[in-house]
Amino acid sequence: MAVYVFFFISGYLVAQSWERKRGPFDFAAKRVGRIYPGLIVSTLFSVVVIGALVTTVPLSAYWGDRGTWLNLANNMAGISTVQVLPGVFEHNPFARAVNGSLWTIRYELLMYAMLGLMAWVCAQRHRWAYAVCADALALIWWVGSTQGWPAARPRWTGWLLETWSPAQITMLGVYFFIGSAFARLRVRHHWGWGWLGVLALIGARSGTQQQ
């Protein structure tokens, strides 16, 4: 739930950032500045400090392991598909996950790119574009969910599907672009939104129980 709220807030703020931009390159520079400095520091701290302190393997083996450097490069790049370090947190309840919440970064970056491209093409003239995008993603997610998200057959697409889950793209994208639509349409706080949220939660819970 917290991830969905985060993407909604992110969409709301990033849409406003686009409106204040001085051009696409200015928007891209702001997004890079928003993500990468903190991401790089966080990754370095996880690998160089935490990992080195708590690993159960000798430090020579830790630093000599390819997985250590793969984790460092993968997460600093924002791909964030490698969340394990040799000998680190191997006996935790959620075993071996090191800073696992970084998995959302690649989807956040993708949302930035999607919003920038869509806003550049049409949202400046059509303020409903964000809402239409949210509806389209919701429809794709619903169809994909009912069909079980059939995986592509060619073997070479396996890594791509693991990195970019269509279910995650559409599901997170719905929240991100609803937030963007709220910003673009200048939606303001109203007590009715709270009741609508309660009804949505009741409906979601009922649907889960039926499944």
Salt bridges, closest charged atoms under 4 A:
GLU19 OE2 - ARG184 NE 3.85
GLU19 OE1 - ARG186 NH2 3.39
ASP26 OD1 - ARG22 NH2 3.40
ASP26 OD2 - LYS30 NZ 3.49
